[in-house]
């Protein structure tokens, strides 16, 4: 889906700029984190709201 950035109202342009700045800041903070040793493989389990180990989902 594409859009014409010139057709957006000023509030939408500000919101897009703020979102891009937050994205850049989050990426920079993620790079500053130390690498986890001995952690789980794959995507972060907390992202999906539960942990899965050997096919059993454990909800906190």
C-alpha positions in Angstrom: 0.0 0.0 0.0 1.5 3.3 -1.0 0.4 6.8 -0.1 1.3 10.3 -1.2 3.2 12.0 1.6 2.2 15.4 0.3 -1.5 14.6 0.7 -1.2 13.8 4.4 -2.3 16.4 7.0 0.4 18.0 9.2 -0.6 15.9 12.2 -0.1 12.7 10.3 3.3 13.8 9.0 4.3 14.6 12.6 3.1 11.2 13.8 5.1 9.4 11.1 8.2 11.4 11.9 7.8 10.6 15.6 7.3 6.9 14.9 10.4 6.8 12.8 12.4 8.5 15.6 11.1 6.0 18.1 12.0 3.1 15.8 15.6 4.4 15.4 15.9 4.9 19.2 14.7 1.4 19.9 17.2 -0.1 17.4 20.0 1.9 19.0 19.0 0.7 22.5 18.8 -2.9 21.3 22.3 -2.7 19.9 23.6 -1.5 23.3 22.3 -4.6 25.0 24.8 -7.4 25.8 24.4 -10.6 23.9 22.6 -13.3 25.8 24.6 -16.5 26.5 22.8 -19.8 26.8 19.4 -18.4 26.0 16.6 -19.9 24.0 16.7 -20.1 20.2 14.2 -18.4 18.0 11.9 -15.4 18.6 11.5 -13.9 22.0 8.9 -16.0 23.9 7.5 -13.1 25.8 6.5 -11.4 22.6 3.7 -14.0 22.1 2.5 -14.0 25.7 3.6 -17.5 26.6 6.6 -19.8 26.7 6.9 -23.0 24.8 9.2 -25.9 25.6 9.0 -29.3 24.0 5.6 -28.5 22.6 4.0 -27.5 25.9 3.0 -23.9 26.3 3.3 -22.4 29.7 1.3 -19.2 30.4 2.5 -16.9 33.2 
